[in-house]
Amino acid sequence: MKAIVLILLLFFVEQLLTVVLGHGLLAAGWVGGREVAYGVASFPVQLLFIMSLAWLGLVRRRLPTDRMPMRTGSTLAALGATVALMLALGGATDLVGVDDGGTTAFFSAMKGNPICLVSLALVGPLTEEVVFREGLVRHMVRSGLNRYAAAVLAALVFALVHGNAAQGIPAFVLGTLFGVFYVTTGDLRLPVVAHVLVNTSGLVSYYLTPMSDEATGIATRLILIVSCTLAAVALLVAWQRLRLRNL
């Protein structure tokens, strides 16, 4: 329990340092715009944070030597399920009209800066997987909690730190999926790749012209949600079967 509290405390310190450094960059005139300043600041702060967790022994410094190889078939099935579930969740939150508190506009403002793109697409997902899967889930399991219960509980914390329902609900569902990937494979590779795929897809969407409400009526959105959900379930079943076949 002490390790979990310390990891979360350091995580919030990392968030605070990002804000402080972002304000410093903005005040110095090195970057233009608050959003870009925070995005640029997050890059070195997150890397330092990961190294600090490893140095303190709160997360493993390297992948386990007895890890299973990532087979092409099962990996593609898992990633396909991730994308399908992401689309279903996006369609559901859009249909309900959940307010994102301005976060979409905030992150979209970073799309013109390459450092921000790397931070959002790669470093950010790696940091969050190190914290919420390698950090929280592993320590919960070590303390005696059922591994799937640990995956769900860590996903709940992951959702809460997002601060709004539009991001929090998908974060909980996808975070649970990432946790399942973690506890069944035994290392971070698959959840990290899946998380990077989700964030990268979100960044790509910022460059696309959104469809009008008339072009995406309620019936169309419902069909998208249901079909993507069914596709995600089918791909997860395929992933599990392929994974067991490779054991």
C-alpha positions as CSV (number, residue, x, y, z in Angstrom):
1,M,0.0,0.0,0.0
2,K,2.8,2.4,0.8
3,A,4.3,1.9,-2.7
4,I,0.9,2.7,-4.3
5,V,0.5,5.9,-2.3
6,L,4.0,7.0,-3.1
7,I,3.5,6.3,-6.9
8,L,0.4,8.4,-6.9
9,L,2.0,11.1,-4.9
10,L,4.9,11.3,-7.3
11,F,2.4,11.2,-10.2
12,F,0.7,14.3,-8.9
13,V,4.1,16.0,-8.3
14,E,4.9,15.3,-11.9
15,Q,1.7,17.0,-13.0
16,L,2.5,20.0,-10.8
17,L,6.1,20.2,-12.2
18,T,4.7,20.1,-15.7
19,V,2.5,23.1,-15.0
20,V,5.3,25.0,-13.3
21,L,7.7,24.4,-16.2
22,G,5.0,25.2,-18.7
23,H,4.4,28.5,-17.1
24,G,8.2,29.2,-17.1
25,L,8.5,28.4,-20.8
26,L,5.5,30.6,-21.6
27,A,6.8,33.5,-19.4
28,A,10.3,33.3,-21.1
29,G,8.7,33.5,-24.5
30,W,10.2,30.2,-25.7
31,V,6.9,28.8,-26.8
32,G,3.7,30.3,-28.0
33,G,0.4,29.4,-26.3
34,R,-0.4,27.8,-22.9
35,E,-1.3,24.5,-24.4
36,V,2.0,24.1,-26.3
37,A,3.9,25.2,-23.3
38,Y,2.4,22.4,-21.2
39,G,2.9,19.9,-24.0
40,V,6.6,20.8,-24.4
41,A,7.1,20.8,-20.6
42,S,5.5,17.4,-20.2
43,F,8.1,15.7,-22.4
44,P,11.2,16.0,-20.1
45,V,9.2,15.9,-16.9
46,Q,7.5,12.6,-17.8
47,L,10.8,11.0,-18.8
48,L,12.4,12.2,-15.5
49,F,9.4,10.8,-13.6
50,I,9.7,7.3,-15.2
51,M,13.4,7.2,-14.4
52,S,12.7,8.3,-10.8
53,L,10.1,5.5,-10.3
54,A,12.7,2.9,-11.7
55,W,15.5,4.4,-9.5
56,L,13.3,4.2,-6.4
57,G,12.4,0.6,-7.2
58,L,8.7,1.3,-7.4
59,V,8.6,-0.2,-11.0
60,R,10.8,-2.7,-12.7
61,R,13.8,-1.3,-14.5
62,R,13.5,-3.8,-17.4
63,L,11.1,-6.3,-18.9
64,P,10.9,-9.8,-17.2
65,T,13.3,-12.2,-18.9
66,D,10.6,-15.0,-18.9
67,R,8.1,-12.9,-20.9
68,M,6.1,-14.5,-23.7
69,P,6.9,-13.3,-27.2
70,M,4.4,-11.0,-28.9
71,R,2.9,-13.2,-31.7
72,T,1.6,-11.3,-34.7
73,G,-1.9,-12.9,-34.8
74,S,-2.8,-12.4,-31.2
75,T,-1.2,-8.9,-31.1
76,L,-3.2,-7.7,-34.1
77,A,-6.4,-9.1,-32.6
78,A,-5.8,-7.3,-29.3
79,L,-5.0,-4.0,-31.1
80,G,-8.0,-4.4,-33.4
81,A,-10.2,-4.9,-30.3
82,T,-8.7,-1.8,-28.8
83,V,-9.5,0.4,-31.8
84,A,-13.0,-1.1,-32.2
85,L,-13.7,-0.4,-28.5
86,M,-12.3,3.1,-28.8
87,L,-14.6,3.9,-31.7
88,A,-17.6,2.5,-29.8
89,L,-16.8,4.6,-26.7
90,G,-16.2,7.7,-28.8
91,G,-19.6,7.2,-30.6
92,A,-21.4,6.6,-27.3
93,T,-20.0,9.7,-25.5
94,D,-20.7,11.8,-28.6
95,L,-24.2,10.5,-28.9
96,V,-25.0,11.3,-25.2
97,G,-23.2,14.7,-25.6
98,V,-20.9,14.4,-22.6
99,D,-19.0,17.6,-22.0
100,D,-15.2,17.2,-22.2
101,G,-14.5,20.4,-20.3
102,G,-12.5,21.8,-23.2
103,T,-9.8,19.1,-23.2
104,T,-10.3,18.3,-26.9
105,A,-9.6,21.9,-27.8
106,F,-6.7,22.0,-25.4
107,F,-4.9,19.0,-26.9
108,S,-5.9,19.9,-30.5
109,A,-4.0,23.2,-30.0
110,M,-0.8,21.2,-29.5
111,K,-1.0,19.4,-32.9
112,G,1.4,21.9,-34.6
113,N,4.3,21.2,-32.3
114,P,6.4,18.1,-32.9
115,I,7.5,17.8,-29.2
116,C,3.9,17.9,-28.1
117,L,3.0,15.2,-30.6
118,V,5.7,12.9,-29.3
119,S,4.7,13.6,-25.8
120,L,1.0,12.9,-26.4
121,A,1.5,9.9,-28.7
122,L,4.4,8.1,-27.1
123,V,5.8,9.5,-23.8
124,G,2.4,10.1,-22.3
125,P,1.0,6.6,-22.9
126,L,4.2,5.1,-21.6
127,T,4.1,7.1,-18.5
128,E,0.5,6.3,-17.7
129,E,1.1,2.6,-18.3
130,V,4.1,2.6,-16.0
131,V,2.0,4.3,-13.3
132,F,-1.3,2.6,-13.6
133,R,-0.4,-0.9,-14.8
134,E,3.2,-1.6,-13.8
135,G,2.9,0.5,-10.7
136,L,-0.6,0.2,-9.3
137,V,-1.8,-3.1,-10.7
138,R,1.4,-5.0,-9.9
139,H,1.6,-3.7,-6.3
140,M,-2.1,-4.4,-5.8
141,V,-1.6,-8.0,-6.9
142,R,1.5,-8.3,-4.8
143,S,-0.6,-7.2,-1.8
144,G,-3.0,-10.1,-2.4
145,L,-5.8,-8.5,-4.5
146,N,-7.2,-10.5,-7.4
147,R,-5.4,-9.5,-10.6
148,Y,-8.5,-8.7,-12.5
149,A,-9.9,-6.7,-9.6
150,A,-6.6,-4.8,-9.5
151,A,-6.9,-4.1,-13.2
152,V,-10.4,-2.6,-12.7
153,L,-9.4,-0.6,-9.6
154,A,-6.4,0.9,-11.3
155,A,-8.6,1.7,-14.3
156,L,-11.0,3.6,-12.0
157,V,-8.1,5.7,-10.6
158,F,-6.9,6.2,-14.2
159,A,-10.4,7.5,-15.1
160,L,-10.7,9.8,-12.1
161,V,-7.4,11.6,-12.8
162,H,-8.7,12.6,-16.3
163,G,-11.1,15.0,-14.5
164,N,-14.1,14.8,-16.8
165,A,-16.7,12.2,-17.9
166,A,-16.0,12.5,-21.7
167,Q,-12.4,11.3,-21.1
168,G,-13.0,9.4,-17.8
169,I,-15.5,6.9,-19.1
170,P,-13.4,5.8,-22.1
171,A,-10.3,5.9,-19.8
172,F,-12.0,3.5,-17.4
173,V,-13.1,1.0,-20.1
174,L,-9.9,1.1,-22.0
175,G,-7.8,1.2,-18.8
176,T,-9.5,-2.0,-17.7
177,L,-8.7,-3.5,-21.1
178,F,-5.0,-2.4,-20.8
179,G,-5.0,-3.9,-17.3
180,V,-6.3,-7.2,-18.6
181,F,-3.6,-7.2,-21.3
182,Y,-1.0,-6.5,-18.5
183,V,-2.1,-9.2,-16.1
184,T,-2.5,-11.9,-18.7
185,T,0.8,-11.3,-20.6
186,G,2.9,-10.4,-17.6
187,D,4.6,-7.3,-18.9
188,L,3.9,-3.8,-20.3
189,R,4.5,-4.3,-24.0
190,L,1.0,-5.0,-25.2
191,P,-0.8,-2.3,-23.0
192,V,1.8,0.3,-24.0
193,V,1.4,-0.4,-27.7
194,A,-2.4,-0.4,-27.4
195,H,-2.3,2.9,-25.4
196,V,0.0,4.5,-28.0
197,L,-2.4,3.4,-30.7
198,V,-5.4,5.0,-28.9
199,N,-3.5,8.3,-28.4
200,T,-2.2,8.4,-31.9
201,S,-5.6,7.8,-33.3
202,G,-6.9,10.6,-31.2
203,L,-4.2,12.9,-32.6
204,V,-5.0,11.9,-36.2
205,S,-8.6,12.8,-35.6
206,Y,-7.5,16.4,-34.8
207,Y,-6.4,16.7,-38.4
208,L,-9.6,15.4,-39.9
209,T,-12.7,17.4,-40.7
210,P,-15.4,16.3,-38.3
211,M,-18.7,15.1,-39.8
212,S,-21.7,17.2,-39.4
213,D,-24.5,16.2,-37.0
214,E,-26.8,15.7,-40.1
215,A,-24.4,13.2,-41.6
216,T,-24.1,11.3,-38.4
217,G,-27.7,10.9,-37.2
218,I,-28.7,8.9,-34.1
219,A,-29.4,5.7,-36.2
220,T,-26.0,5.9,-37.8
221,R,-24.2,6.4,-34.5
222,L,-26.1,3.5,-32.9
223,I,-25.1,1.2,-35.7
224,L,-21.5,2.4,-35.3
225,I,-21.6,1.8,-31.5
226,V,-23.2,-1.7,-31.8
227,S,-21.0,-2.9,-34.7
228,C,-17.8,-1.7,-33.1
229,T,-18.7,-3.2,-29.7
230,L,-19.5,-6.6,-31.3
231,A,-16.2,-6.4,-33.3
232,A,-14.3,-5.7,-30.1
233,V,-15.8,-8.7,-28.3
234,A,-15.1,-11.0,-31.3
235,L,-11.5,-9.7,-31.6
236,L,-11.0,-10.2,-27.8
237,V,-12.2,-13.8,-28.0
238,A,-9.8,-14.3,-31.0
239,W,-7.0,-12.7,-29.0
240,Q,-7.6,-15.0,-26.0
241,R,-7.7,-18.1,-28.2
242,L,-4.6,-17.2,-30.1
243,R,-2.8,-16.4,-26.9
244,L,-3.7,-19.7,-25.3
245,R,-2.6,-21.5,-28.4
246,N,0.8,-20.0,-28.2
247,L,1.4,-20.9,-24.6
